[in-house]
């Protein structure tokens, strides 16, 4: 444990790199989905993501771990594949449905809320009254972002909100499973497994959709950039961060992605969220920071038992 603590800076560094890389995914995927259908996007995105990760795992020699993976871990990888498919489909459906990718990103701060809840349940991580307050603040911010201004129930939330909720819940599930088993297989194996299963799903989806294989060159470029930064650099960095810091501490860095997405999206699309959405995004970030500071012991009022 002492060794891991002395190397915590590596965990934060990986989390920062992953956050910046994943932030660009929101923008590049939105640009790609503006030009192609979801079936085409998924085929190219996860096909390239799988290929990049496969080449990396072969070059790095990590493929030697594959034959020694136990049957129990194989079952775990299959389970992760199913959860990853649901998480990623709903993520890109949200990107497609919500006009501004920075709004999608701010709503994505529900992820650390679910991550903390699942971490408490399955990883035996601490939970305090202050963390509860932080979670409620983050939820309040997400509510402000997603409120459409219409009081009718069918139009109460902006389109795509439900997709984000499902995505963040399942993404948190993936993170908890990987965190609990990160010493049983390398992050490269987990990442390749994720991309492989999702690529197979989208290959089947594409074949059933009847969409053409040919796509615009600009769309291909955007999808390729998204696959490199999101499916490879981003996810791999997050998985590595879990080796050195808790899942909840990694989440505080990840919660800042909305700021990076906001900047990148503004220069890329010229879009800027509504004031209420900006305030809501700031509130969600504040909530996540409070939660993480409480878990780290900086804010220790109302400390609970393990």
C-alpha positions in Angstrom: 0.0 0.0 0.0 2.9 2.4 0.8 4.3 1.9 -2.7 1.0 2.9 -4.3 0.6 5.9 -2.1 4.1 7.1 -3.0 3.1 6.9 -6.6 -0.3 8.5 -6.4 1.0 11.3 -8.6 1.0 8.8 -11.5 -2.7 8.1 -10.9 -3.5 11.8 -11.1 -1.3 12.3 -14.2 -3.1 9.5 -16.0 -6.5 10.9 -14.9 -5.5 14.4 -16.3 -4.3 13.0 -19.6 -7.4 10.8 -19.9 -9.7 13.7 -19.1 -8.2 16.0 -21.8 -8.1 13.2 -24.4 -11.7 12.2 -23.6 -12.9 15.8 -23.8 -11.9 15.9 -27.4 -14.0 12.8 -28.1 -17.2 14.8 -27.3 -16.3 17.3 -30.0 -15.0 15.0 -32.7 -17.8 12.5 -32.2 -20.4 15.2 -32.4 -18.8 16.5 -35.7 -18.8 12.9 -37.1 -22.4 12.2 -36.1 -23.5 15.4 -37.8 -22.4 13.8 -41.1 -23.0 10.1 -40.8 -25.6 7.7 -39.2 -24.9 6.0 -35.8 -24.4 2.6 -37.4 -21.7 4.0 -39.7 -20.1 6.0 -37.0 -19.9 3.0 -34.6 -18.4 0.7 -37.2 -15.6 3.1 -38.1 -15.0 4.4 -34.5 -14.8 1.1 -32.7 -13.2 -0.6 -35.7 -10.3 1.9 -35.6 -10.3 1.9 -31.8 -10.0 -1.9 -31.7 -7.2 -1.8 -34.4 -5.2 0.9 -32.5 -5.4 -1.0 -29.3 -4.6 -4.4 -31.0 -1.5 -2.9 -32.6 -0.4 -1.4 -29.3 -0.9 -4.6 -27.3 1.1 -6.5 -29.9 3.9 -4.0 -30.0 4.1 -3.6 -26.2 4.2 -7.3 -25.6 1.0 -7.3 -23.4 -0.5 -10.0 -25.6 1.6 -12.5 -23.6 -0.9 -12.0 -20.7 -3.9 -13.3 -22.8 -3.0 -17.1 -22.6 -2.6 -16.9 -18.8 -6.0 -15.3 -18.2 -8.2 -17.5 -16.0 -11.7 -18.7 -16.9 -13.0 -16.5 -14.2 -11.4 -13.4 -15.8 -12.7 -14.5 -19.2 -16.2 -14.5 -17.7 -15.5 -11.1 -16.3 -14.4 -9.8 -19.7 -17.6 -11.0 -21.3 -19.7 -9.3 -18.6 -17.7 -6.1 -19.1 -18.3 -6.4 -22.8 -22.0 -6.4 -22.4 -22.0 -3.5 -19.9 -19.6 -1.5 -22.2 -21.9 -2.0 -25.2 -24.9 -0.5 -23.4 -22.8 2.3 -22.0 -21.3 3.3 -25.3 -24.4 3.1 -27.4 -26.3 5.4 -25.0 -23.2 7.7 -24.9 -23.2 8.3 -28.6 -27.0 8.5 -28.7 -26.7 11.3 -26.2 -24.0 13.0 -28.2 -26.3 12.8 -31.3 -29.4 14.0 -29.5 -28.0 17.0 -27.5 -26.9 19.9 -29.7 -24.0 21.2 -27.6 -21.4 18.6 -26.6 -20.4 20.6 -23.6 -23.9 20.2 -22.2 -23.6 16.4 -22.6 -20.3 16.6 -20.8 -21.7 18.6 -17.9 -24.5 16.1 -17.5 -21.9 13.4 -17.6 -20.9 14.5 -14.1 -23.5 12.2 -12.9 -20.8 9.6 -13.5 -18.9 10.2 -10.2 -22.2 10.2 -8.3 -23.0 6.7 -9.5 -19.3 5.8 -9.2 -19.3 6.7 -5.5 -22.5 4.9 -4.8 -21.2 1.7 -6.5 -17.8 2.2 -4.9 -19.4 2.2 -1.5 -21.4 -0.9 -2.3 -18.8 -3.0 -4.0 -15.4 -1.5 -3.2 -16.1 -0.7 0.5 -15.0 2.9 0.0 -16.0 5.5 2.6 -19.2 7.4 2.5 -19.9 10.5 4.7 -22.6 13.1 5.2 -20.5 15.6 3.3 -20.3 13.2 0.3 -24.1 12.9 0.5 -24.3 16.7 0.3 -21.8 16.8 -2.6 -23.9 14.1 -4.5 -27.1 16.1 -3.9 -25.4 19.3 -5.2 -24.1 17.4 -8.3 -27.6 16.1 -8.9 -29.1 19.6 -8.5 -26.7 20.9 -11.1 -27.6 18.1 -13.5 -31.3 18.9 -13.0 -30.6 22.5 -13.9 -28.7 21.6 -17.0 -31.3 19.1 -18.2 -34.4 21.2 -17.5 -36.0 22.2 -20.8 -38.2 25.1 -19.5 -41.4 23.2 -20.2 -43.4 22.0 -17.2 -45.2 19.2 -19.1 -43.8 15.8 -18.0 -43.1 14.6 -21.6 -40.9 17.7 -22.3 -39.6 18.4 -18.8 -36.0 17.4 -19.7 -34.0 18.2 -22.8 -33.8 15.4 -25.4 -31.0 13.0 -24.6 -31.0 13.3 -20.8 -32.2 9.7 -20.4 -29.3 8.5 -22.5 -26.8 10.3 -20.3 -28.3 8.8 -17.1 -28.1 5.2 -18.6 -24.6 5.9 -20.0 -23.2 7.2 -16.7 -24.7 4.4 -14.6 -23.2 1.7 -16.8 -19.9 3.6 -17.3 -19.6 3.7 -13.5 -20.3 0.0 -13.3 -17.4 -0.6 -15.8 -15.1 1.5 -13.7 -15.9 -0.3 -10.5 -15.4 -3.7 -12.1 -12.1 -2.7 -13.6 -11.0 -1.1 -10.3 -11.7 -4.2 -8.4 -9.9 -6.5 -10.9 -7.2 -4.2 -12.3 -4.4 -6.4 -10.9 -5.8 -9.5 -12.6 -5.3 -8.2 -16.1 -3.5 -5.3 -17.7 -5.4 -2.1 -18.6 -4.5 -2.9 -22.2 -6.4 -6.2 -22.0 -9.4 -4.5 -20.5 -9.4 -1.7 -23.2 -9.0 -4.2 -26.1 -11.8 -6.3 -24.7 -14.1 -3.2 -24.5 -13.4 -2.1 -28.0 -13.6 -5.6 -29.4 -17.1 -6.4 -28.0 -18.5 -3.0 -29.0 -17.0 -3.3 -32.5 -18.7 -6.7 -33.0 -22.0 -5.2 -31.9 -21.7 -2.2 -34.3 -20.5 -4.5 -37.1 -23.8 -6.5 -36.7 -25.8 -3.3 -36.4 -24.2 -1.8 -39.5 -24.9 -4.9 -41.6 -28.5 -4.8 -40.5 -28.9 -1.1 -41.1 -28.3 -1.1 -44.8 -26.2 2.0 -44.6 -23.4 2.5 -47.2 -19.8 1.9 -46.2 -18.6 5.0 -47.9 -18.5 8.2 -45.7 -17.2 11.7 -46.3 -13.5 12.2 -45.8 -14.0 14.9 -43.2 -16.3 12.6 -41.2 -13.7 9.9 -41.4 -11.0 12.3 -40.1 -13.2 13.3 -37.1 -14.1 9.7 -36.3 -10.4 8.7 -36.5 -9.3 11.5 -34.1 -12.1 10.6 -31.7 -11.1 6.9 -31.8 -7.5 7.8 -31.1 -8.1 10.2 -28.2 -11.2 8.6 -26.7 -11.1 4.9 -27.4 -7.3 4.6 -27.0 -5.6 7.4 -25.0 -8.6 8.4 -22.9 -9.8 4.9 -21.7 -6.3 3.5 -21.3 -5.3 6.5 -19.2 -8.3 6.1 -16.9 -7.7 2.4 -16.5 -4.1 3.1 -15.5 -5.2 5.8 -13.0 -7.1 3.2 -11.1 -3.9 1.4 -10.3 -2.6 4.3 -8.3 -5.6 6.2 -6.9 -9.1 5.3 -5.9 -11.9 5.4 -8.5 -13.5 8.3 -6.6 -10.3 10.4 -6.7 -9.9 9.8 -10.4 -13.5 11.0 -10.9 -12.7 14.5 -9.5 -10.2 15.0 -12.4 -12.7 13.5 -14.9 -15.4 15.8 -13.7 -13.4 18.8 -15.1 -13.8 17.5 -18.6 -16.8 19.8 -19.1 -14.5 22.8 -19.0 -12.2 21.3 -21.7 -15.2 20.3 -23.8 -16.6 23.8 -23.5 -13.4 25.4 -24.8 -12.8 22.9 -27.6 -16.5 23.0 -28.7 -16.5 26.8 -28.8 -13.6 26.9 -31.2 -14.8 24.0 -33.2 -18.6 24.8 -33.5 -18.9 28.3 -32.2 -21.5 27.1 -29.8 -21.9 28.2 -26.2 -24.3 26.7 -23.6 -27.2 28.7 -22.1 -26.3 30.6 -18.9 -28.5 28.2 -16.8 -26.6 25.3 -18.3 -23.2 26.9 -17.5 -24.3 27.5 -13.9 -25.6 23.9 -13.7 -22.3 22.6 -15.1 -20.4 24.6 -12.5 -22.7 23.3 -9.7 -22.1 19.7 -10.8 -18.3 20.2 -10.8 -18.6 21.7 -7.3 -20.6 18.8 -6.1 -18.1 16.3 -7.4 -15.2 18.2 -5.8 -17.0 18.2 -2.4 -17.6 14.5 -2.7 -13.9 13.8 -3.5 -12.5 16.1 -0.8 -14.7 14.3 1.7 -13.5 10.9 0.6 -9.8 12.1 0.8 -10.3 13.2 4.4 -9.9 17.0 3.7 -13.6 17.5 4.6 -14.2 15.0 7.4 -17.3 16.2 9.2 -19.8 13.4 9.6 -17.3 10.7 8.7 -19.0 7.3 8.4 -17.8 3.8 9.1 -16.2 1.6 6.5 
